[in-house]
Amino acid sequence: MTSTSSVGVLGTQGQQNTSGTDAFADVDLDDFLKLLIAELSNQDPMEPMDNNQILQQVSQIQEIESNKRLSTTLESVVMGQNVATAANLLGTTIAALSDQAEWITGMVDRVSLEDGVTKVHIGDQTIDLKNVAEIVPEGSTFTVTDTTETQ
């Protein structure tokens, strides 16, 4: 008489992230170290975590932290570039789509940052820098034309 047995994988499957957001976006180095210390404190003393696993986890969190710093730096560079670009438009006539979705033409009289978004102002109109369609040469006029094709 023979008997067979099967061995399953021990452990449980974690919850799946169905929201489409990064579940670790708010985890910083301090949070990770607290989790690692808790994991080490609660591990099975008969089967402690391998040193290579610990080093791999520490290496991964250092990489994540480095990527976060790099992303923050790049965002700052882009914001600085946008502010410099907008500042160069001061005193220049532009044609753009306002925040109220109206085409306007006028001279840029100030620049601002609103929630990290660079804005240029023509009188009381506010324009997102990305909505500037054209820099109008002095003495010329701007006419909005529909560039969409109908079939």
N, C-alpha and C positions, 0 to 999 in steps of 0.2 A: 504494500500500500504506500503510495506516495502522496505527499501533500505539497501544495504550492502556496506560496504567500507572496504578496506584493508589498513593496515598501513605497509609501507615498512621500511626497515632499513635505517636510515639516515646516510649519509656519503658516502665516495667514497672508492673504493678499490685502494690500492697503487700498484705501478708497481711491477711486479714479478722479482726476480733476477734469470735470466736464464744463467748467465755466470758461475755459479758454484763457484764463489768466495764469500767470506764473505763481505757483503756490509758495515759492521761496523768495519772492521779490522783496519781502519785508524782513527776511532773516539776515541779520548782520553777523559779524564775527563774534560778538559777545553772546548772541543767542545760540550760535553754533557751538561755541565752547561749553555753554551750559548743557546743551543736549549731549555733547560728547562725554562730559563728566558724568552726567546722569546715566548714560549708556555703560560707561566703564564701571560705575558704582553698582549697577544692577546686573552685571553680566554673571553668567554661570562660572563660579570659581573652578569648577572641574574642567571647563572648556573656555578659557579666557580668549578674548579677541587676539588675533594674530597681530604682531607689531606691524607687519606690512599693511594690514587693513587700516590700522590707526593712521599710519603715515599717508596712506592713500586718501583717507578722509580729510586729513589736515591739508594735504596738497590740493584737494578739490575745493575746499572752502577758501584757501588762499587764491586759487585761480578765479573763483567767483567774485571774491572781494576785489581782486585786481581788475576784473572786467567791469565791475560796477564803477570803480574809480575812473577807468578809461572812458566809460560811457558818460559819466558826469563831466569829465574834462572836455570830451568832444562836444557835448551839448553846450558847454560854456563857450567854446571856440565858435560854434555856429551862431550862438546868440550875439557874441561880440562882432562877428562878421556881418550879421544882419543889422546891428546897430550902426556899424561903420558905413554900410551901404546906404542905410536910411539917412544918416547924417550927411552923406554926399549929395543927397537929393534936396537938402535945405536950399531954398531960393530957386529951385528948378521947377519948371512947369511939367506936370505929369498928367496922364490920363489913366484912370483907374476905376475899379468897381468899389464903391463905398461899402461900409458895413451894413448899410440899408439896401444893398443890391441895386444901387443907382450908379450909372456912369457919370463921372464928374471929371472935369479938367480944371486945373488950377495950380497955383504955386504952393509948394510945400513950405509951411511956416513953422512947423515944429515936429519933433520926433518923440515917441514915448514907448515904454515897455508896459504892456498890460498882461499879467499872468504869464510872463515869459515870451509873449508874442510881440514882435516889433511892429509898431504902428507909425504911420505918417499922417499928418493932419493938414488939411486944406480948409482954413477957416474953422467952421464948426463940424466939418465932416471928418470922420475917422476912417482910415484905410489900412487894412492889413498889408504889410509890405509885399506879400506874395500875390496880392491883387493888383499891383501896379502893372498896367498893360503896356505903357509906352512913356518914354521920356520925350516930351514935345520940344523940338528945337525952338529957340526964341523967334517970334515973329510968324510962326506957322499955326495952323488950327488943326484940331483933332476931330475926326468924325467917326462915330462908332458904326461899324458895318457888321452885319450878321455873316459869320463865316461858316455857319452850318449849312450843309447841303441837303436839299429835299429830293427824294427820289420818287 
